Amino acid sequence: MYSHSYSFTNIGGLISVTYIFAIVWAVACLFICWLIASLIAFEGGKNPRDAFKRRLWFYVILAFSGISFFLWNLLYVIGIIKGVPAQDKFTIHIAITTFLVFLVYFLLVFIVSKLFPKSKIGTIFPSKK
């Protein structure tokens, strides 16, 4: 993905790749959320806790997705950028793409939850009856 070092003249390509990678990372976290939600069994009885467990995992993955993407950019990507002006130009995009990961992941799970209300992932954001 990152084949060479980046300088001020070619930092624009890295910024574009970072935005695309943020969306891909959010979609990957959606699939992780779907997998974990599928693994949590439905509970019967008077007070089932399975929806709470799925919701809890949704928030854990939400935190993981943003924090891990932020750390990836801060610890790895900044290291392959040569020169302080290029690093300064890229730094604002770390915050923007981290917010983008949070937002896209949240919206994707919300949309999938509303599209499939009777599924296990549909219990993360239950519809009012």
C-alpha positions as CSV (number, residue, x, y, z in Angstrom):
1,M,0.0,0.0,0.0
2,Y,2.7,2.4,1.0
3,S,5.6,1.6,-1.4
4,H,7.8,4.6,-0.9
5,S,8.4,7.6,1.2
6,Y,6.3,10.7,0.6
7,S,7.4,14.3,0.4
8,F,5.5,17.6,0.2
9,T,5.2,17.3,-3.6
10,N,3.4,13.9,-3.6
11,I,1.5,14.0,-0.3
12,G,-1.8,14.6,-2.0
13,G,-1.9,10.9,-3.2
14,L,-1.3,9.7,0.3
15,I,-4.1,11.8,1.6
16,S,-6.5,10.4,-1.0
17,V,-5.4,6.8,-0.2
18,T,-5.9,7.5,3.5
19,Y,-9.5,8.6,2.9
20,I,-10.2,5.5,0.8
21,F,-8.5,3.3,3.5
22,A,-10.7,4.9,6.2
23,I,-13.9,3.8,4.4
24,V,-12.5,0.3,3.8
25,W,-11.6,0.1,7.5
26,A,-15.1,1.1,8.5
27,V,-16.6,-1.5,6.2
28,A,-14.2,-4.1,7.6
29,C,-15.3,-3.2,11.2
30,L,-18.9,-3.5,10.1
31,F,-18.2,-7.1,9.0
32,I,-16.5,-7.8,12.4
33,C,-19.6,-6.4,14.2
34,W,-21.9,-8.6,12.0
35,L,-19.8,-11.6,12.8
36,I,-19.8,-11.0,16.6
37,A,-23.5,-10.3,16.5
38,S,-24.1,-13.5,14.7
39,L,-22.1,-15.5,17.3
40,I,-24.1,-14.2,20.2
41,A,-27.1,-16.6,20.6
42,F,-30.6,-15.4,21.1
43,E,-31.7,-15.7,24.7
44,G,-35.3,-16.5,25.7
45,G,-37.0,-15.8,28.9
46,K,-38.4,-12.8,30.7
47,N,-35.3,-10.6,30.6
48,P,-33.0,-11.6,27.7
49,R,-29.5,-9.9,27.7
50,D,-28.4,-10.8,24.1
51,A,-29.4,-7.5,22.6
52,F,-27.4,-5.7,25.3
53,K,-24.3,-7.9,24.5
54,R,-24.6,-7.1,20.8
55,R,-25.0,-3.3,21.5
56,L,-22.0,-3.5,23.9
57,W,-19.9,-5.1,21.2
58,F,-21.0,-2.5,18.7
59,Y,-19.6,0.3,20.9
60,V,-16.4,-1.7,21.6
61,I,-15.8,-2.1,17.9
62,L,-16.7,1.6,17.3
63,A,-14.0,2.6,19.8
64,F,-11.6,0.1,18.4
65,S,-12.2,1.2,14.8
66,G,-11.4,4.8,15.4
67,I,-8.6,4.4,17.9
68,S,-6.8,1.8,15.8
69,F,-7.1,3.9,12.6
70,F,-5.8,6.9,14.4
71,L,-2.8,5.0,15.8
72,W,-2.1,3.4,12.4
73,N,-1.8,6.9,10.9
74,L,0.1,8.4,13.8
75,L,2.6,5.7,14.3
76,Y,3.1,4.2,10.8
77,V,2.0,6.6,8.1
78,I,3.6,9.7,9.6
79,G,6.9,7.8,9.7
80,I,7.0,7.3,6.0
81,I,6.4,11.0,5.3
82,K,9.7,12.8,4.9
83,G,9.9,16.5,5.9
84,V,8.1,18.5,8.5
85,P,5.9,20.5,6.0
86,A,4.5,17.3,4.5
87,Q,3.8,15.9,7.9
88,D,2.1,19.1,8.9
89,K,0.0,19.0,5.8
90,F,-1.0,15.3,6.5
91,T,-1.7,15.8,10.3
92,I,-5.1,17.4,9.9
93,H,-6.2,14.5,7.7
94,I,-5.5,12.1,10.5
95,A,-8.3,13.7,12.6
96,I,-10.7,14.0,9.7
97,T,-10.3,10.4,8.6
98,T,-10.6,9.1,12.2
99,F,-13.9,11.0,12.5
100,L,-14.8,9.5,9.1
101,V,-14.2,6.0,10.3
102,F,-16.4,6.6,13.4
103,L,-19.2,8.2,11.3
104,V,-19.2,5.6,8.4
105,Y,-19.1,2.7,10.8
106,F,-21.9,4.1,12.9
107,L,-24.1,4.9,9.9
108,L,-23.4,1.5,8.2
109,V,-24.4,-0.4,11.3
110,F,-27.5,1.8,11.8
111,I,-28.6,1.3,8.1
112,V,-28.0,-2.5,8.2
113,S,-29.8,-2.7,11.5
114,K,-32.8,-0.9,10.1
115,L,-32.7,-2.9,6.8
116,F,-32.7,-6.3,8.7
117,P,-34.7,-5.6,11.9
118,K,-35.4,-9.3,12.5
119,S,-31.8,-10.4,12.3
120,K,-29.3,-10.5,15.1
121,I,-27.6,-7.3,13.9
122,G,-31.0,-5.7,13.9
123,T,-31.2,-5.8,17.7
124,I,-28.3,-3.3,18.0
125,F,-30.7,-0.5,17.0
126,P,-34.2,-2.0,17.6
127,S,-37.2,-0.5,15.9
128,K,-40.1,0.7,18.0
129,K,-43.1,-1.4,17.8
